[in-house]
């Protein structure tokens, strides 16, 4: 426990918890903490920065109790398979410096070939301070119907490196989980990929203070909601397009229910064809959303209706 009293040291960055803290180095062999070299191995117990696991798989598998925290040290982590967050109340986090740079975090979860990087099937899980390289035709994070109270924050998603495929998704809500919060996340898309966030049939879901940035190609929709989804709130999000075309910023659905979505104080690039699209009349409430204009004297326009 040498680092508990070290001001500004590694223990001070761990979220407060009543569970155990498991440490994971970015690969087997030598790694450095506080200027000292240690040897990472899945044969370690992971319970101290000096005894870190070598793989994220080992860290997540060890965290089985509510309140347990898995800390991935800075560097590139390459799981051998999808990380199964199947124990309630577990946190998977990088090591933040302050709030971390949510445009590009220092701890990277590299591509898991042919599968999502993380599969959340338990309630009250948290994922934070991580950068994902998203694999073609799959997602960085899948969340099932059992992933109630999921919180994803201060994460960045590279959807630009993968080959274009509409099955490539940042966060995919594949079931009707409730009370999900996604905030301070950055999604970069460089081709005709699937959505940054597919809300599916999630209930009472909040997305706030996120950025989608498109650097090329034609993006069909940055955020989508299915007909089964209810009471989605999207606020203070920016939808930016550089060398590409955005067809839709937020894509709703027909056949929903009155007030199935509330979208407020979001900004959409001029080159997005339809900022908020496909909701039936009365299904979506909009408040103070703007579509940008081009030119130094053009302040954009207030969005007064969905398309």
HUHU-V322008 format. One record per residue. RES is the residue in three letters. PHI is phi as a letter, one per 40 degrees, with the letter a starting at -180 (NA if undefined). Layout:
# HUHU-V322008
RES|PHI, RES|PHI
This chain:
# HUHU-V322008
UNK|NA, UNK|c, UNK|b, UNK|c, UNK|b, UNK|c, UNK|d, UNK|g, UNK|c, UNK|c, UNK|c, UNK|c, UNK|c, UNK|c, UNK|d, UNK|c, UNK|a, UNK|c, UNK|c, UNK|c, UNK|b, UNK|b, UNK|b, UNK|b, UNK|c, UNK|c, UNK|h, UNK|c, UNK|g, UNK|c, UNK|a, UNK|b, UNK|b, UNK|f, UNK|g, UNK|b, UNK|c, UNK|b, UNK|b, UNK|c, UNK|a, UNK|c, UNK|c, UNK|c, UNK|c, UNK|g, UNK|c, UNK|a, UNK|d, UNK|c, UNK|b, UNK|c, UNK|c, UNK|c, UNK|b, UNK|c, UNK|d, UNK|c, UNK|c, UNK|c, UNK|c, UNK|c, UNK|c, UNK|b, UNK|b, UNK|d, UNK|g, UNK|c, UNK|b, UNK|b, UNK|b, UNK|c, UNK|c, UNK|d, UNK|h, UNK|b, UNK|b, UNK|b, UNK|c, UNK|c, UNK|a, UNK|d, UNK|c, UNK|c, UNK|c, UNK|b, UNK|b, UNK|c, UNK|g, UNK|c, UNK|b, UNK|b, UNK|a, UNK|c, UNK|b, UNK|c, UNK|b, UNK|g, UNK|c, UNK|g, UNK|c, UNK|c, UNK|c, UNK|a, UNK|c, UNK|c, UNK|c, UNK|b, UNK|b, UNK|c, UNK|d, UNK|b, UNK|c, UNK|g, UNK|a, UNK|c, UNK|c, UNK|b, UNK|b, UNK|c, UNK|b, UNK|b, UNK|c, UNK|g, UNK|c, UNK|b, UNK|b, UNK|a, UNK|f, UNK|b, UNK|b, UNK|b, UNK|c, UNK|c, UNK|c, UNK|d, UNK|g, UNK|a, UNK|b, UNK|c, UNK|b, UNK|b, UNK|b, UNK|c, UNK|c, UNK|c, UNK|c, UNK|d, UNK|g, UNK|c, UNK|b, UNK|b, UNK|a, UNK|f, UNK|b, UNK|b, UNK|b, UNK|c, UNK|b, UNK|c, UNK|c, UNK|c, UNK|c, UNK|c, UNK|a, UNK|c, UNK|c, UNK|c, UNK|b, UNK|c, UNK|b, UNK|b, UNK|c, UNK|c, UNK|a, UNK|c, UNK|c, UNK|b, UNK|f, UNK|c, UNK|b, UNK|b, UNK|a, UNK|f, UNK|b, UNK|b, UNK|b, UNK|b, UNK|b, UNK|b, UNK|a, UNK|c, UNK|c, UNK|c, UNK|c, UNK|c, UNK|b, UNK|b, UNK|c, UNK|f, UNK|c, UNK|c, UNK|b, UNK|f, UNK|b, UNK|b, UNK|b, UNK|a, UNK|f, UNK|b, UNK|b, UNK|b, UNK|b, UNK|b, UNK|b, UNK|i, UNK|g, UNK|b, UNK|c, UNK|c, UNK|a, UNK|c, UNK|b, UNK|b, UNK|b, UNK|c, UNK|c, UNK|c, UNK|c, UNK|b, UNK|f, UNK|c, UNK|b, UNK|b, UNK|a, UNK|f, UNK|b, UNK|b, UNK|b, UNK|b, UNK|b, UNK|b, UNK|c, UNK|a, UNK|b, UNK|b, UNK|c, UNK|b, UNK|c, UNK|b, UNK|b, UNK|c, UNK|a, UNK|c, UNK|g, UNK|c, UNK|b, UNK|d, UNK|g, UNK|c, UNK|a, UNK|b, UNK|b, UNK|b, UNK|f, UNK|b, UNK|b, UNK|b, UNK|c, UNK|d, UNK|c, UNK|c, UNK|c, UNK|b, UNK|c, UNK|b, UNK|b, UNK|g, UNK|c, UNK|c, UNK|d, UNK|g, UNK|c, UNK|b, UNK|c, UNK|b, UNK|b, UNK|f, UNK|b, UNK|b, UNK|b, UNK|c, UNK|b, UNK|b, UNK|h, UNK|c, UNK|b, UNK|b, UNK|c, UNK|g, UNK|b, UNK|c, UNK|c, UNK|b, UNK|a, UNK|c, UNK|b
